[in-house]
Amino acid sequence: MKFERVAITEKAAEIVKQLKAKHGDLIFHQSGGCCDGSAPMVIEEGDMYLDDSDILLGQLEGVNYYMNQDQFEYWKHTHLTVDITEGRGSSFSLEIPLGLRFIIHSRLLNDEENAGLNM
């Protein structure tokens, strides 16, 4: 059985589609740095240098979702669902000018998911 680490709500998926239409190829990146902490950011593909410390968790609406390896150590036992909410975050993410920001909802992986994803 195939398990996924990341999912997206319909509302957030619509915003991703809008951003792709305007900006082209995108990536999600979740780091543990400044600004909005561990909030997911959407940026144009190529605007951020990815290296071996960035882990591909999955794809949402055709957009790769990466997380920094250090963050992944904290989050590897969770399933993440990307959602959207009103409000301006303090990041460089492309949805910010729309008066929106991506957020995550998390839950612990069940035993079967954890075994399938972390073994």
C-alpha positions in Angstrom: 0.0 0.0 0.0 1.3 3.5 -0.9 1.1 6.2 1.8 1.5 9.9 1.3 3.1 12.4 3.7 1.4 15.5 2.3 -2.1 16.4 1.1 -3.9 19.7 0.1 -7.4 21.0 0.7 -9.6 21.9 -2.3 -9.5 25.6 -1.3 -5.7 25.6 -1.1 -5.4 23.6 -4.4 -7.4 26.4 -6.1 -4.9 29.0 -5.0 -2.0 26.8 -6.2 -3.7 26.6 -9.6 -4.1 30.4 -9.7 -0.4 30.9 -8.7 0.8 28.4 -11.4 -1.2 30.2 -14.1 0.4 33.5 -13.1 3.9 32.4 -12.2 4.6 29.1 -14.0 6.4 26.2 -12.4 6.4 26.4 -8.6 7.7 24.6 -5.5 6.6 24.3 -1.9 9.3 24.6 0.7 9.0 24.2 4.4 12.0 25.2 6.5 12.4 26.0 10.1 13.9 29.4 9.6 12.8 33.0 10.1 9.6 34.7 9.0 6.7 32.3 9.5 8.8 29.5 11.0 7.7 26.2 9.6 4.9 27.5 7.4 4.9 26.2 3.8 6.0 28.7 1.2 5.3 28.6 -2.5 8.0 30.1 -4.7 8.8 30.0 -8.4 10.9 27.0 -9.3 14.5 28.0 -9.6 14.2 31.0 -7.2 15.5 28.8 -4.3 18.6 26.7 -4.3 17.7 23.2 -3.3 20.5 20.7 -2.2 20.9 17.3 -0.6 19.5 18.7 2.7 16.1 19.3 1.1 13.8 16.2 1.1 11.0 15.8 -1.4 7.9 14.8 0.5 5.5 14.6 -2.3 3.6 16.6 -4.9 0.5 18.8 -4.6 -1.3 19.9 -7.7 1.9 19.1 -9.7 4.0 21.2 -7.3 6.9 19.4 -5.5 6.8 19.8 -1.7 10.2 20.0 -0.1 11.2 20.1 3.5 14.7 20.8 5.0 16.3 17.7 6.4 16.6 19.3 9.9 12.8 20.1 9.9 12.0 16.6 8.6 13.5 15.1 11.7 10.8 16.8 13.7 8.0 16.1 11.2 8.8 12.7 9.8 6.1 11.0 12.0 3.3 13.3 10.8 1.0 13.7 7.9 0.7 17.3 6.6 -2.3 18.8 5.0 -1.7 22.2 3.3 -4.6 24.6 3.7 -5.1 28.3 3.1 -6.3 31.1 5.4 -6.9 34.8 5.2 -4.2 37.0 6.6 -0.7 38.2 5.6 2.1 36.0 6.7 5.6 37.4 7.1 7.2 35.3 4.3 8.1 35.7 0.7 5.5 33.1 -0.4 3.6 34.0 -3.6 0.1 33.9 -2.0 0.9 36.7 0.4 -0.1 39.6 -2.0 -3.5 37.9 -2.3 -4.1 38.5 1.4 -3.8 34.8 2.1 -1.3 32.4 3.5 -0.7 28.7 3.4 -0.8 26.9 6.7 -0.5 23.2 7.6 -2.6 20.9 9.7 -0.7 17.9 11.0 -1.6 14.6 12.5 0.5 11.7 13.7 1.0 8.9 11.2 -0.8 5.7 12.2 1.3 2.6 12.8 0.8 1.3 9.3 1.7 4.7 7.7 4.7 5.1 9.9 6.0 1.7 9.0 5.5 2.3 5.3 7.0 5.7 5.2 9.8 5.6 7.8 11.3 2.1 7.3 
